[in-house]
Amino acid sequence: MRKFGFGTTAIHTADEHNETHAHVLPIYQSSTYVFDDVDYGQSLWRGEQPGHIYGRLGNPNTEATASAIAALEGLNLAEPTYGLMAGSGMAAVSTVGLALLQAGDTVITQRALYGASYTLFKKFFTRHQVHHADFAGDDLADLDRTLAENPHPKMIYIETPANPTLRITDIRGVVERAQSVGALVVIDNTFATPYLQRPLEMGVDVVLHSTTKYLTGHGNVVGGAIVTANEEMYRTQLLPTLRTYGAIAGPMDAWLTGLGLKTLQLRMEQHCENGMAVAQFLEAHPAIERVYYPGLESFEQYELAAQQMDAFGGMISFELKGGYEAGVTLMNNVNLLALAVSLGAVDSLIQHPASMTHFNNSPEDRAKMGITEGLVRVSVGVEDTDDIIFDLEQALEAVMVATHTA
Ligand SMILES: Cc1ncc(COP(=O)(O)O)c(C=O)c1O
């Protein structure tokens, strides 16, 4: 059967769940569902027919949006894909860990992960006797060393591009090694989105997202998603875990994410265009030491990024020559760009890890994480390109004055 393209899939999939004649899928803001009679209720409990029982187990909005995200992640796969919506990105990561890991298992993660994901595996799952080992995500030789010490991992967990350094993990290289030792590969695809990178097509077992970011796209939802092409894993492990631990997203949030998805292709095109223009501007600026953007040819892992991504998105990190003071000055002088954590919204956001997200870590610990004192991260939005660059330019001017580099 002919498959639709990315944009059509994003716009139409959720509406297949619309049983009313409303043009747009309504919000089913209901915590429970009424049975016609006992036989009907029992047939639902037995899973003999589709329908809804209770909001923690499933609702039309989470199912519609999950099916759209699953369709996008599986765009070029022959087999069907299965999706779930969780109440946050971390609820998605937790659900995957709880579903697939048990006491005695080993999970290997890359070190440069979203902080809470790393903490979850390093500090929380280890409480339940799940052993944790890590490797430098941008170095397959380091994964080989970690595998030599931990030869039977249950899962290898990666995130690429990584937050906030934009380092790239070789997805196919990790999958090859995981398959040779019988381990599952789970990936956090939040930064790339399925528009730029579809890991299931590269042999990854489970893809997850913080839908708080690009998939919703408007900064108005905290949510998560999980997708797999493994029907058995979905039915017997992921779905029961999400339901029993109670991690499902609410109908309103799922609906907003579904609405955001419809413009994902358009937004990502503009994020990519603006991302490249801003990266090139920053690279040429005298206040800046180095720019990390996978789409720049000067980016160390440009070729690997180009092999596994269709384009390079809107996330950029850069190092200011003036260190910590320059970072604080830049933050205090932007006008259009919002000083905020999070990413992937239509508006541009900027943050300085040393004075914001990582200010509680010592400079030494920050250095171990690859976070220098002058590192800045920008989530480039979809505003007019010139306006974003103008704002950065005038704020960098203030940096040059303050740090006497003018
Ligand atoms: C790459 C990545 N994964 C996971 C998360 C966690 O998502 P949430 O905040 O929706 O729980 C984040 C949040 O910033 C993230 O950037």
The ligand as an SDF file (V2000), in Angstrom:
LIG
                    3D

 16 16  0  0  0  0  0  0  0  0999 V2000
   16.9560   15.3620   25.5370 C   0  0  0  0  0  0  0  0  0  0  0  0
   15.9640   15.3930   26.6580 C   0  0  0  0  0  0  0  0  0  0  0  0
   15.4180   14.2360   27.0670 N   0  0  0  0  0  0  0  0  0  0  0  0
   14.5220   14.1960   28.0710 C   0  0  0  0  0  0  0  0  0  0  0  0
   14.1300   15.3430   28.7130 C   0  0  0  0  0  0  0  0  0  0  0  0
   13.1340   15.2630   29.8390 C   0  0  0  0  0  0  0  0  0  0  0  0
   11.9010   15.6920   29.3800 O   0  0  0  0  0  0  0  0  0  0  0  0
   10.7540   16.3170   30.3090 P   0  0  0  0  0  0  0  0  0  0  0  0
   11.2910   17.6000   30.8700 O   0  0  0  0  0  0  0  0  0  0  0  0
    9.6080   16.4760   29.3690 O   0  0  0  0  0  0  0  0  0  0  0  0
   10.4880   15.3270   31.4030 O   0  0  0  0  0  0  0  0  0  0  0  0
   14.6510   16.5810   28.3110 C   0  0  0  0  0  0  0  0  0  0  0  0
   14.2340   17.8290   28.9780 C   0  0  0  0  0  0  0  0  0  0  0  0
   14.8250   18.8750   28.8020 O   0  0  0  0  0  0  0  0  0  0  0  0
   15.5990   16.6010   27.2520 C   0  0  0  0  0  0  0  0  0  0  0  0
   16.1550   17.7490   26.8240 O   0  0  0  0  0  0  0  0  0  0  0  0
  1  2  1  0
  2  3  1  0
  2 15  2  0
  3  4  2  0
  4  5  1  0
  5  6  1  0
  5 12  2  0
  6  7  1  0
  7  8  1  0
  8  9  2  0
  8 10  1  0
  8 11  1  0
 12 13  1  0
 12 15  1  0
 13 14  2  0
 15 16  1  0
M  END
$$$$
